[in-house]
Amino acid sequence: MATTLVSVESREVVRCDFCSLVQYRTSNSLCRKCHRPLDIEEPAPLLLQLVTAQPAAASAEAGLQVAAQVREIRRARHLSQRQLASRMQVPRTYISKIENGKAIPTLGSLERLAAALEVEVSQLVRDARSRREEEVAAILGDPFLAEIAALLPQLDSLHRTLLYGSVRDAALGRRRTA
């Protein structure tokens, strides 16, 4: 008759803070009776939370900016996700993940993405502020609009409102009757 040695693992015995059941620690760390967490985590100091949360938030925000740019440029080029994926030689789902902010492309992928979209890499990673600055620069590039923009601060609120109303009506093709 052969005997086998059975290894008895040391298991942690814990008491649930809610129902006071004494039990072995479960694999999911939930109480067997009340299904609440066996470990109550103490909150980290607020300063530590802010320091650790900022890089993650900045990274997520950067990923969403890239996602919005990729989607906007792809649609402006009248490309489907599948067409863009074939140009990059990646699965279509990768393009979807980038556009939904679930994947942040590496620098190499950004270069391939920019080449596939026929744009510069800088266009994919620019933020909302730089886009707004480009729009303002384009508007002020028109001499007539630049002259109006220079005069706006000199107008009082009544004249500014009248000017905006007149411009809005002209743009919509309406005539003012007064």
Backbone as ProteinMPNN parsed JSONL, in Angstrom:
{"seq_chain_A": "MATTLVSVESREVVRCDFCSLVQYRTSNSLCRKCHRPLDIEEPAPLLLQLVTAQPAAASAEAGLQVAAQVREIRRARHLSQRQLASRMQVPRTYISKIENGKAIPTLGSLERLAAALEVEVSQLVRDARSRREEEVAAILGDPFLAEIAALLPQLDSLHRTLLYGSVRDAALGRRRTA", "coords_chain_A": {"N_chain_A": [[0.837, -1.157, 0.0], [0.611, 2.121, -0.942], [1.601, 5.222, 0.277], [0.679, 8.596, 0.179], [1.915, 11.834, 0.457], [0.177, 14.517, 1.666], [-0.058, 17.818, 0.999], [-0.644, 20.308, 3.178], [-1.869, 23.348, 2.831], [-1.202, 26.472, 4.263], [-3.823, 28.346, 5.272], [-5.401, 31.483, 5.395], [-7.18, 32.654, 8.125], [-10.001, 34.592, 8.598], [-12.115, 37.195, 9.951], [-15.31, 38.36, 9.235], [-16.137, 41.728, 9.085], [-18.712, 42.635, 9.008], [-20.762, 40.591, 9.332], [-19.578, 39.018, 11.217], [-18.692, 36.405, 10.792], [-16.432, 33.768, 11.1], [-13.98, 32.581, 9.0], [-12.215, 30.806, 6.353], [-10.064, 32.621, 4.145], [-11.522, 33.561, 1.121], [-11.197, 32.994, -2.446], [-12.008, 35.223, -3.858], [-12.063, 37.126, -1.939], [-14.45, 37.778, -0.655], [-17.058, 37.674, 1.774], [-18.44, 34.561, 2.768], [-21.008, 34.422, 3.749], [-22.376, 37.014, 3.884], [-21.458, 38.21, 1.601], [-19.865, 40.48, 1.378], [-16.943, 42.606, 1.112], [-14.009, 41.202, 2.558], [-11.739, 42.519, 3.275], [-11.352, 45.719, 4.301], [-10.406, 48.458, 2.737], [-8.269, 51.027, 3.71], [-8.712, 54.428, 3.071], [-6.484, 56.065, 0.873], [-4.204, 58.74, 1.571], [-5.327, 61.997, 0.636], [-3.617, 63.677, -0.851], [-1.807, 61.836, -1.934], [-3.552, 60.397, -3.566], [-4.233, 62.367, -5.446], [-1.759, 62.882, -6.649], [-1.121, 60.412, -7.824], [-3.311, 60.093, -9.484], [-3.255, 62.106, -11.412], [-1.289, 61.646, -13.575], [-2.499, 59.405, -14.782], [-4.99, 60.431, -15.481], [-4.202, 62.436, -17.256], [-3.035, 60.881, -19.244], [-5.251, 59.399, -20.092], [-6.841, 61.48, -21.04], [-5.245, 62.418, -23.129], [-5.315, 60.184, -24.765], [-8.019, 60.199, -25.485], [-8.112, 62.544, -26.952], [-6.513, 61.894, -29.142], [-8.093, 59.851, -30.118], [-10.432, 61.22, -30.899], [-9.388, 62.876, -32.897], [-8.445, 60.991, -34.782], [-10.841, 59.73, -35.566], [-12.231, 61.967, -36.598], [-10.567, 62.84, -38.729], [-10.482, 60.498, -40.269], [-13.176, 60.266, -41.038], [-13.438, 62.661, -42.46], [-11.867, 62.061, -44.646], [-13.422, 60.242, -45.843], [-13.213, 57.503, -45.225], [-13.706, 54.117, -44.234], [-13.547, 52.276, -41.136], [-12.532, 49.781, -41.698], [-11.227, 50.188, -44.165], [-9.207, 51.976, -43.387], [-7.864, 50.346, -41.579], [-6.904, 48.367, -43.304], [-5.094, 49.846, -44.793], [-3.232, 50.389, -42.829], [-2.502, 47.878, -42.18], [-3.539, 46.413, -39.992], [-5.814, 44.845, -37.626], [-9.344, 45.597, -37.991], [-10.628, 45.986, -35.586], [-8.699, 47.108, -33.971], [-8.513, 49.743, -34.866], [-11.053, 50.572, -34.148], [-10.841, 50.362, -31.352], [-8.919, 52.329, -30.863], [-10.308, 54.635, -31.702], [-12.361, 54.66, -29.852], [-11.068, 55.184, -27.534], [-10.057, 53.107, -26.06], [-7.675, 51.989, -26.585], [-4.417, 53.181, -26.705], [-2.412, 54.329, -29.169], [0.946, 53.301, -29.989], [4.053, 55.069, -30.578], [5.103, 54.206, -33.02], [2.789, 53.092, -34.161], [1.282, 55.41, -34.331], [2.703, 56.786, -36.275], [2.325, 55.103, -38.504], [-0.431, 55.292, -38.653], [-0.773, 58.019, -39.19], [0.465, 58.096, -41.699], [-1.275, 56.447, -43.133], [-3.582, 57.973, -43.038], [-2.721, 60.119, -44.401], [-1.634, 62.456, -43.195], [0.206, 64.646, -40.962], [1.913, 63.472, -38.027], [1.679, 65.231, -35.924], [-0.84, 66.349, -36.269], [-2.495, 64.399, -35.31], [-2.065, 64.334, -32.594], [-2.572, 66.789, -31.501], [-4.005, 69.112, -29.193], [-7.205, 70.381, -27.946], [-6.931, 73.096, -27.477], [-4.841, 73.935, -29.197], [-6.047, 73.386, -31.638], [-8.143, 75.201, -31.555], [-6.699, 77.596, -31.544], [-5.626, 77.458, -34.118], [-7.971, 77.65, -35.615], [-8.822, 80.239, -34.922], [-6.668, 81.694, -35.929], [-7.02, 81.161, -38.656], [-9.471, 82.416, -39.101], [-8.837, 85.077, -38.484], [-7.13, 85.497, -40.516], [-8.508, 86.414, -42.662], [-8.833, 89.575, -44.007], [-11.053, 91.355, -43.694], [-12.561, 90.194, -41.572], [-10.625, 90.307, -39.597], [-10.394, 93.069, -39.246], [-12.926, 93.684, -38.234], [-12.832, 92.18, -35.867], [-10.864, 93.602, -34.495], [-12.222, 95.936, -33.927], [-14.325, 95.196, -32.251], [-13.868, 95.231, -29.334], [-14.208, 97.934, -28.799], [-16.878, 98.487, -28.939], [-19.984, 99.09, -27.235], [-22.189, 97.102, -25.142], [-24.829, 97.137, -26.218], [-24.487, 97.937, -28.934], [-22.816, 95.88, -29.758], [-24.533, 93.677, -29.502], [-26.461, 94.385, -31.408], [-24.868, 94.313, -33.719], [-24.124, 91.549, -33.761], [-26.676, 90.439, -34.095], [-27.379, 91.479, -36.614], [-25.404, 90.321, -38.262], [-26.006, 87.608, -37.861], [-28.603, 87.53, -38.949], [-28.033, 88.225, -41.599], [-26.46, 86.052, -42.325], [-28.333, 84.026, -42.212], [-30.008, 84.832, -44.191], [-32.101, 86.524, -43.72], [-34.073, 89.537, -43.605], [-33.868, 92.544, -41.846], [-36.451, 94.253, -40.288], [-37.299, 97.298, -39.139]], "CA_chain_A": [[0.0, 0.0, 0.0], [1.416, 3.326, -1.077], [1.081, 6.39, 0.986], [1.04, 9.862, -0.461], [1.94, 12.969, 1.365], [-0.748, 15.577, 1.277], [0.438, 19.114, 1.434], [-1.689, 21.151, 3.767], [-1.49, 24.739, 2.667], [-1.664, 27.325, 5.354], [-4.827, 29.264, 4.765], [-5.63, 32.589, 6.311], [-8.49, 32.7, 8.764], [-10.403, 35.993, 8.763], [-13.461, 37.439, 10.489], [-16.029, 39.375, 8.488], [-16.472, 42.873, 9.939], [-20.137, 42.923, 8.933], [-21.606, 39.546, 9.942], [-18.72, 38.372, 12.234], [-18.428, 35.01, 10.479], [-15.025, 33.396, 11.034], [-13.892, 31.725, 7.824], [-10.985, 30.885, 5.584], [-10.139, 33.644, 3.101], [-11.981, 33.035, -0.168], [-10.36, 33.438, -3.569], [-12.425, 36.555, -4.286], [-12.034, 37.961, -0.733], [-15.789, 38.16, -0.233], [-17.59, 36.833, 2.847], [-19.3, 33.481, 2.285], [-22.371, 34.602, 4.248], [-23.003, 38.285, 3.493], [-20.887, 38.566, 0.302], [-19.22, 41.787, 1.434], [-15.475, 42.466, 1.102], [-13.394, 40.851, 3.834], [-10.74, 43.532, 3.577], [-11.795, 47.09, 4.11], [-9.211, 49.225, 2.445], [-8.244, 52.368, 4.251], [-8.481, 55.357, 1.971], [-5.15, 56.655, 0.797], [-4.245, 60.185, 1.797], [-5.831, 62.734, -0.515], [-2.5, 64.157, -1.649], [-1.297, 60.691, -2.679], [-4.521, 60.095, -4.614], [-4.124, 63.368, -6.489], [-0.489, 62.716, -7.357], [-1.168, 59.217, -8.661], [-4.415, 60.17, -10.433], [-3.002, 63.068, -12.471], [-0.722, 61.071, -14.801], [-3.477, 58.529, -15.419], [-5.999, 61.281, -16.092], [-3.589, 63.091, -18.408], [-2.871, 59.861, -20.266], [-6.575, 59.095, -20.632], [-7.276, 62.637, -21.809], [-4.46, 62.42, -24.363], [-5.856, 59.103, -25.588], [-9.302, 60.618, -26.038], [-7.85, 63.546, -27.975], [-6.062, 61.151, -30.325], [-9.262, 59.125, -30.623], [-11.31, 62.162, -31.598], [-8.703, 63.314, -34.108], [-8.426, 59.894, -35.753], [-12.205, 59.58, -36.092], [-12.569, 63.145, -37.392], [-9.796, 62.832, -39.979], [-10.921, 59.344, -41.06], [-14.469, 60.603, -41.64], [-13.219, 63.715, -43.456], [-11.272, 61.4, -45.812], [-14.44, 59.29, -46.304], [-12.689, 56.144, -45.087], [-14.295, 53.281, -43.195], [-12.539, 51.707, -40.236], [-11.932, 48.644, -42.4], [-10.287, 50.702, -45.159], [-8.048, 52.506, -42.673], [-7.144, 49.196, -41.029], [-6.148, 47.688, -44.372], [-3.956, 50.702, -45.121], [-2.242, 50.245, -41.754], [-2.243, 46.444, -42.04], [-3.904, 46.008, -38.635], [-7.23, 44.461, -37.59], [-10.31, 46.686, -37.883], [-10.956, 46.196, -34.176], [-7.683, 47.991, -33.393], [-8.944, 51.106, -35.206], [-12.21, 50.831, -33.292], [-10.362, 50.585, -29.988], [-8.261, 53.642, -30.829], [-11.326, 55.674, -31.804], [-13.178, 54.659, -28.638], [-10.219, 55.505, -26.396], [-9.731, 51.9, -25.298], [-6.278, 51.675, -26.881], [-3.615, 54.349, -27.055], [-1.405, 53.802, -30.099], [2.359, 53.57, -29.737], [4.603, 56.047, -31.52], [5.164, 53.55, -34.329], [1.419, 53.004, -34.69], [0.872, 56.768, -34.698], [3.345, 57.105, -37.556], [1.614, 54.346, -39.542], [-1.775, 55.856, -38.717], [-0.648, 59.296, -39.896], [0.745, 57.798, -43.106], [-2.496, 55.9, -43.724], [-4.544, 59.073, -43.16], [-2.051, 61.141, -45.198], [-1.476, 63.668, -42.392], [1.371, 64.644, -40.085], [1.659, 62.919, -36.696], [1.289, 66.341, -35.047], [-2.279, 66.564, -36.388], [-3.199, 63.385, -34.527], [-1.86, 64.495, -31.156], [-2.797, 68.164, -31.035], [-5.106, 69.213, -28.249], [-8.295, 71.27, -28.326], [-6.462, 74.487, -27.442], [-4.093, 74.232, -30.42], [-7.019, 73.408, -32.738], [-8.866, 76.477, -31.452], [-5.768, 78.639, -31.984], [-5.54, 77.369, -35.574], [-9.225, 78.181, -36.148], [-8.789, 81.692, -34.745], [-5.693, 82.215, -36.891], [-7.632, 81.085, -39.983], [-10.502, 83.458, -39.17], [-8.181, 86.383, -38.517], [-6.402, 85.595, -41.78], [-9.352, 87.192, -43.557], [-8.634, 90.973, -43.595], [-12.307, 91.959, -43.259], [-12.88, 89.691, -40.238], [-9.607, 90.814, -38.675], [-10.74, 94.458, -38.945], [-14.093, 93.654, -37.34], [-12.373, 91.68, -34.561], [-10.126, 94.674, -33.83], [-13.171, 96.971, -33.499], [-15.296, 94.679, -31.287], [-13.702, 95.693, -27.948], [-14.591, 99.342, -28.665], [-18.336, 98.594, -28.943], [-20.663, 98.797, -25.977], [-22.956, 95.853, -25.237], [-25.982, 97.306, -27.099], [-24.036, 97.915, -30.326], [-22.3, 94.541, -30.029], [-25.708, 92.823, -29.692], [-27.034, 94.737, -32.71], [-23.971, 93.795, -34.754], [-24.291, 90.092, -33.808], [-27.995, 90.162, -34.678], [-27.32, 91.783, -38.049], [-24.585, 89.299, -38.914], [-26.772, 86.362, -37.827], [-29.683, 87.644, -39.927], [-27.443, 88.189, -42.949], [-26.026, 84.678, -42.6], [-29.524, 83.195, -42.406], [-30.743, 85.333, -45.343], [-33.287, 87.285, -43.293], [-33.952, 90.988, -43.645], [-34.362, 93.193, -40.634], [-37.438, 95.31, -40.455], [-37.377, 98.024, -37.887]], "C_chain_A": [[0.887, 1.226, 0.0], [0.77, 4.457, -0.309], [1.54, 7.639, 0.242], [1.003, 10.963, 0.582], [1.019, 14.057, 0.823], [-0.216, 16.879, 1.847], [-0.729, 19.943, 1.944], [-1.197, 22.588, 3.664], [-1.974, 25.529, 3.861], [-2.626, 28.337, 4.751], [-5.122, 30.298, 5.837], [-7.058, 32.537, 6.844], [-8.813, 34.167, 9.031], [-11.814, 36.068, 9.337], [-14.083, 38.564, 9.675], [-16.429, 40.493, 9.452], [-17.969, 43.152, 9.967], [-20.994, 41.88, 9.654], [-20.85, 38.741, 11.003], [-18.479, 36.888, 11.996], [-16.922, 34.787, 10.398], [-14.902, 32.345, 9.932], [-12.501, 31.791, 7.226], [-11.169, 31.965, 4.514], [-10.543, 32.979, 1.785], [-11.114, 33.594, -1.281], [-10.742, 34.843, -4.033], [-12.472, 37.553, -3.131], [-13.391, 38.538, -0.37], [-16.263, 37.183, 0.831], [-18.524, 35.782, 2.253], [-20.759, 33.703, 2.658], [-23.026, 35.87, 3.691], [-22.472, 38.837, 2.167], [-20.331, 39.99, 0.256], [-17.713, 41.577, 1.464], [-14.939, 42.149, 2.498], [-12.348, 41.875, 4.248], [-11.329, 44.895, 3.3], [-10.537, 47.919, 3.937], [-9.336, 50.601, 3.058], [-7.975, 53.319, 3.103], [-7.089, 55.948, 2.035], [-5.254, 58.145, 1.086], [-4.601, 60.914, 0.509], [-4.703, 63.207, -1.422], [-1.932, 63.026, -2.502], [-2.237, 60.334, -3.818], [-4.394, 61.083, -5.76], [-2.86, 63.184, -7.312], [-0.539, 61.517, -8.282], [-2.252, 59.31, -9.715], [-4.087, 61.097, -11.602], [-2.347, 62.449, -13.698], [-1.711, 60.17, -15.526], [-4.542, 59.351, -16.124], [-5.438, 61.97, -17.329], [-3.421, 62.105, -19.555], [-4.209, 59.538, -20.917], [-7.08, 60.24, -21.494], [-6.54, 62.699, -23.143], [-4.976, 61.347, -25.308], [-7.169, 59.482, -26.231], [-9.125, 61.686, -27.106], [-7.388, 62.881, -29.262], [-7.25, 60.441, -30.954], [-10.167, 60.04, -31.435], [-10.684, 62.618, -32.914], [-8.724, 62.231, -35.18], [-9.801, 59.741, -36.392], [-12.553, 60.746, -37.02], [-11.849, 63.129, -38.742], [-10.235, 61.675, -40.874], [-12.239, 59.653, -41.764], [-14.327, 61.683, -42.704], [-12.637, 63.137, -44.746], [-12.23, 60.37, -46.42], [-13.912, 57.86, -46.315], [-13.484, 55.4, -44.019], [-13.168, 52.792, -42.282], [-11.804, 50.563, -40.925], [-10.906, 49.112, -43.434], [-9.025, 51.242, -44.491], [-7.206, 51.371, -42.11], [-6.337, 48.481, -42.11], [-4.958, 48.524, -44.82], [-2.838, 50.564, -44.088], [-1.77, 48.812, -41.588], [-2.401, 46.006, -40.588], [-5.36, 45.546, -38.669], [-8.148, 45.681, -37.44], [-10.624, 47.002, -36.435], [-9.937, 47.097, -33.49], [-8.047, 49.452, -33.666], [-10.127, 51.493, -34.328], [-11.784, 51.135, -31.865], [-9.669, 51.937, -29.863], [-9.318, 54.737, -30.812], [-12.216, 55.748, -30.565], [-12.36, 54.929, -27.382], [-9.854, 54.312, -25.544], [-8.303, 51.446, -25.554], [-5.585, 52.975, -27.263], [-2.479, 53.841, -27.935], [0.016, 54.186, -29.676], [2.841, 54.598, -30.761], [4.693, 55.461, -32.926], [3.795, 53.442, -34.971], [0.907, 54.375, -35.097], [1.462, 57.162, -36.05], [2.638, 56.383, -38.704], [0.206, 54.892, -39.752], [-1.754, 57.174, -39.489], [-0.386, 59.066, -41.385], [-0.514, 57.283, -43.806], [-3.55, 56.988, -43.938], [-4.001, 60.227, -44.003], [-2.017, 62.489, -44.492], [-0.167, 63.562, -41.614], [0.978, 64.069, -38.733], [1.172, 64.022, -35.762], [-0.203, 66.625, -35.122], [-3.067, 65.567, -35.543], [-3.124, 63.656, -33.03], [-2.093, 65.918, -30.665], [-4.033, 68.214, -30.154], [-6.124, 70.247, -28.716], [-7.836, 72.723, -28.374], [-5.716, 74.824, -28.728], [-5.019, 74.238, -31.635], [-7.766, 74.736, -32.747], [-7.98, 77.625, -31.925], [-5.633, 78.644, -33.499], [-6.803, 77.94, -36.225], [-9.258, 79.701, -36.058], [-7.828, 82.317, -35.746], [-6.274, 82.205, -38.312], [-8.682, 82.174, -40.159], [-9.86, 84.829, -39.301], [-7.306, 86.556, -39.746], [-7.186, 86.372, -42.829], [-9.261, 88.657, -43.118], [-9.914, 91.644, -43.075], [-12.66, 91.522, -41.844], [-11.867, 90.165, -39.199], [-9.91, 92.259, -38.287], [-11.937, 94.527, -37.997], [-13.671, 93.21, -35.951], [-11.622, 92.757, -33.796], [-11.077, 95.743, -33.283], [-14.135, 96.495, -32.404], [-15.089, 95.173, -29.856], [-14.14, 97.144, -27.724], [-16.103, 99.535, -28.607], [-18.9, 98.367, -27.547], [-21.585, 97.6, -26.197], [-24.151, 95.975, -26.178], [-25.551, 97.212, -28.562], [-23.473, 96.549, -30.714], [-23.459, 93.581, -30.299], [-26.36, 93.101, -31.048], [-26.186, 94.2, -33.86], [-24.13, 92.278, -34.894], [-25.62, 89.72, -34.457], [-28.004, 90.391, -36.179], [-26.528, 90.726, -38.808], [-25.336, 87.979, -38.975], [-27.877, 86.395, -38.875], [-29.152, 87.573, -41.354], [-27.025, 86.773, -43.306], [-27.211, 83.77, -42.874], [-30.392, 83.683, -43.57], [-32.003, 86.084, -44.97], [-33.009, 88.776, -43.407], [-34.541, 91.548, -42.372], [-35.362, 94.263, -41.004], [-37.538, 96.036, -39.136], [-37.787, 99.403, -38.199]], "O_chain_A": [[1.791, 1.361, 0.824], [-0.452, 4.605, -0.27], [2.663, 7.704, -0.258], [0.149, 10.986, 1.468], [1.1, 14.446, -0.343], [0.038, 16.995, 3.046], [-1.676, 20.231, 1.212], [-0.238, 22.984, 4.325], [-3.048, 25.264, 4.399], [-2.277, 29.083, 3.836], [-5.091, 30.007, 7.032], [-8.014, 32.392, 6.083], [-8.008, 34.895, 9.613], [-12.599, 35.127, 9.221], [-13.455, 39.599, 9.452], [-16.995, 40.228, 10.512], [-18.447, 43.842, 10.867], [-21.842, 42.224, 10.477], [-21.439, 37.86, 11.629], [-18.093, 36.178, 12.925], [-16.217, 35.525, 9.711], [-15.625, 31.348, 9.928], [-11.712, 32.685, 7.53], [-12.28, 32.198, 4.037], [-9.973, 31.961, 1.391], [-10.379, 34.56, -1.078], [-9.895, 35.576, -4.545], [-12.876, 38.7, -3.321], [-13.482, 39.646, 0.158], [-15.913, 36.003, 0.799], [-19.303, 36.075, 1.346], [-21.655, 33.227, 1.961], [-24.102, 35.807, 3.096], [-22.99, 39.835, 1.666], [-20.332, 40.624, -0.799], [-17.248, 40.489, 1.803], [-15.359, 42.747, 3.489], [-12.102, 42.073, 5.438], [-11.756, 45.182, 2.181], [-9.724, 48.063, 4.849], [-10.37, 51.259, 2.944], [-7.117, 53.059, 2.259], [-6.582, 56.284, 3.105], [-6.306, 58.743, 0.86], [-4.216, 60.489, -0.58], [-4.829, 63.139, -2.644], [-1.609, 63.237, -3.671], [-1.787, 60.005, -4.915], [-4.442, 60.687, -6.925], [-2.886, 63.316, -8.535], [-0.053, 61.588, -9.41], [-2.136, 58.667, -10.758], [-4.606, 60.885, -12.698], [-2.818, 62.708, -14.805], [-1.759, 60.169, -16.756], [-4.954, 59.016, -17.235], [-6.127, 62.077, -18.343], [-3.641, 62.458, -20.714], [-4.301, 59.416, -22.138], [-7.674, 60.015, -22.549], [-7.144, 63.0, -24.173], [-5.067, 61.571, -26.515], [-7.421, 59.138, -27.385], [-9.897, 61.737, -28.064], [-7.822, 63.26, -30.35], [-7.399, 60.429, -32.176], [-10.614, 59.681, -32.524], [-11.373, 62.732, -33.927], [-8.988, 62.514, -36.348], [-9.916, 59.634, -37.613], [-13.105, 60.539, -38.101], [-12.464, 63.38, -39.779], [-10.349, 61.837, -42.089], [-12.405, 59.343, -42.943], [-15.005, 61.64, -43.731], [-12.887, 63.669, -45.827], [-11.889, 59.704, -47.398], [-14.124, 57.107, -47.265], [-13.887, 55.989, -43.016], [-11.989, 52.889, -42.623], [-10.596, 50.398, -40.753], [-9.842, 48.509, -43.57], [-7.913, 51.002, -44.962], [-5.977, 51.424, -42.157], [-5.215, 48.041, -41.861], [-3.921, 47.974, -45.19], [-1.655, 50.614, -44.424], [-0.759, 48.556, -40.934], [-1.539, 45.331, -40.025], [-6.07, 45.823, -39.636], [-7.764, 46.679, -36.831], [-10.862, 48.159, -36.089], [-10.275, 47.783, -32.525], [-7.904, 50.301, -32.786], [-10.191, 52.614, -33.824], [-12.305, 52.059, -31.24], [-9.824, 52.618, -28.849], [-9.24, 55.664, -30.006], [-12.768, 56.807, -30.268], [-12.902, 54.907, -26.276], [-9.387, 54.478, -24.417], [-7.777, 50.608, -24.821], [-6.109, 53.766, -28.047], [-1.674, 53.017, -27.5], [0.248, 55.244, -29.091], [2.116, 54.948, -31.693], [4.394, 56.142, -33.907], [3.643, 53.67, -36.171], [0.185, 54.503, -36.085], [0.794, 57.797, -36.866], [2.383, 56.976, -39.752], [-0.289, 54.949, -40.878], [-2.613, 57.416, -40.337], [-0.949, 59.759, -42.231], [-0.781, 57.649, -44.951], [-4.318, 56.935, -44.899], [-4.714, 61.189, -44.288], [-2.322, 63.525, -45.083], [0.483, 62.517, -41.612], [-0.183, 64.172, -38.336], [0.334, 63.769, -34.897], [-0.786, 67.094, -34.145], [-4.181, 65.861, -35.109], [-4.014, 63.256, -32.279], [-1.826, 66.21, -29.499], [-4.984, 67.456, -30.347], [-5.938, 70.903, -29.741], [-8.299, 73.495, -29.214], [-5.934, 75.893, -29.298], [-4.802, 75.012, -32.567], [-7.995, 75.325, -33.803], [-8.446, 78.525, -32.624], [-5.537, 79.71, -34.108], [-6.731, 78.622, -37.247], [-9.671, 80.374, -37.002], [-8.133, 83.349, -36.344], [-6.044, 83.138, -39.082], [-8.781, 82.785, -41.223], [-10.278, 85.645, -40.122], [-6.793, 87.648, -39.993], [-6.609, 86.922, -43.767], [-9.578, 88.964, -41.969], [-9.86, 92.417, -42.119], [-13.015, 92.35, -41.005], [-12.225, 90.398, -38.044], [-9.711, 92.645, -37.135], [-11.955, 95.335, -37.069], [-14.101, 93.796, -34.957], [-11.728, 92.826, -32.572], [-10.767, 96.387, -32.281], [-14.708, 97.324, -31.697], [-16.076, 95.513, -29.204], [-14.412, 97.541, -26.591], [-16.573, 100.621, -28.266], [-18.376, 97.565, -26.774], [-21.74, 97.139, -27.327], [-24.469, 95.013, -26.877], [-26.17, 96.493, -29.347], [-23.63, 96.107, -31.853], [-23.384, 92.763, -31.216], [-26.764, 92.175, -31.751], [-26.715, 93.695, -34.85], [-24.257, 91.77, -36.008], [-25.684, 88.798, -35.27], [-28.568, 89.597, -36.932], [-26.943, 90.288, -39.881], [-25.319, 87.298, -40.001], [-28.077, 85.424, -39.605], [-29.755, 86.933, -42.215], [-27.206, 86.333, -44.441], [-27.111, 82.844, -43.679], [-31.388, 83.046, -43.91], [-32.886, 86.266, -45.809], [-31.865, 89.22, -43.317], [-35.574, 91.088, -41.885], [-35.143, 95.067, -41.911], [-37.838, 95.421, -38.113], [-37.926, 100.226, -37.294]]}, "name": "protein", "num_of_chains": 1, "seq": "MATTLVSVESREVVRCDFCSLVQYRTSNSLCRKCHRPLDIEEPAPLLLQLVTAQPAAASAEAGLQVAAQVREIRRARHLSQRQLASRMQVPRTYISKIENGKAIPTLGSLERLAAALEVEVSQLVRDARSRREEEVAAILGDPFLAEIAALLPQLDSLHRTLLYGSVRDAALGRRRTA"}
